[in-house]
Amino acid sequence: MRARPVRRLLLSVPLLGAAAPALAQPSAAPTAPASPHFPTLGPDGGGNDLEAQLALSFFEGELSERVDLGLELDGDGGTGGYARVAATHLDGTTAAGAVELGATHRRPGATSDLTFRLGLILPTISDEGDDAAHHFSTIVVRPSDVLTAIPQTTTLRLAVQPTWRADRLVARADVGLDVVVATQGDVPDLPFLRADLGVGYLTGRGAIVAELTSYLYLDEPDDSVHVAALTGELTAGSATPYVTVSTPFQLGDGGRLDVTNVVVGVRSRR
């Protein structure tokens, strides 16, 4: 009877010997994100994303509250789809923006990626509600999405999004055209240009990101609006919480809009 414990101990020695090197190694440090998140740029087709953000806009003693929700699904062969919608609360009034649906196709590379995006802004906003608050928040927070705040308008969105990587530095552009195909009023003669830029620096557990987003109607270029944004983000597993501070300015007259945006958001990517 006494031989059984000894036999078990002898049998366990080889197992302990095999496991010892693994136990002796230090725990692996949390891995840094492969790429920073660019909160104000469009979907990049890089994975399955679920994102929510709250934007607080301070201007002339007023406070505007805006919520943006986004879902992105990455399919086989680099082709996926996305859906986005937003709503704004101001002075006791809440107004929702138009629903945007679209598809992405991503071509990854060793040091650069290229994403093509095709979207459609649906005419889900009626002209019966008070949509001025949401139109304002879209211009000062996400000017490149201004057509999502126009009632009863259908818009085709075309975009290309190149990404470049060099060690910890990542740069991304989001360039495209928004073409109004149907609206209550006159269809614009020229499309709207979007030219958004972002540069991010990866840290051990997160990133610092600077972005510039724009709205430019090619028929009236002096009415362009741009938003400069600075973001700090932290990667915690599959979730990336972030805080963004941004401010809009006008390029046409060289003036600055006296608005400060504070955005708190989280993105979950798998």
Buried (B, 14 or more C-beta within 10 A) or exposed (E): EEEEEEEEEEEEEEEEEEEEEEEEEEEEEEEBBEBBBBBBBBBBBBBBBBBEBEBBBEBEEEEBBBBBEBBBBBEEEBBBBBBBBBBBBBEEEBBBBBBBBBBBBBEEEEEEBBBBBBBBBBBBBEEEBEBBBBBBBBBBBBBBBBBBBBBBBBBBBBBEBBBBBEEEEBBBBBBBBBBBEEBEEEEBEEBBBBBBBBBBBBBEBBBBBBBBBBBBBEEEEEEBBBBBBEBBBBBEEEEBBBBBEBBBBBBEEEEEBEBBBEBEBBBBBE
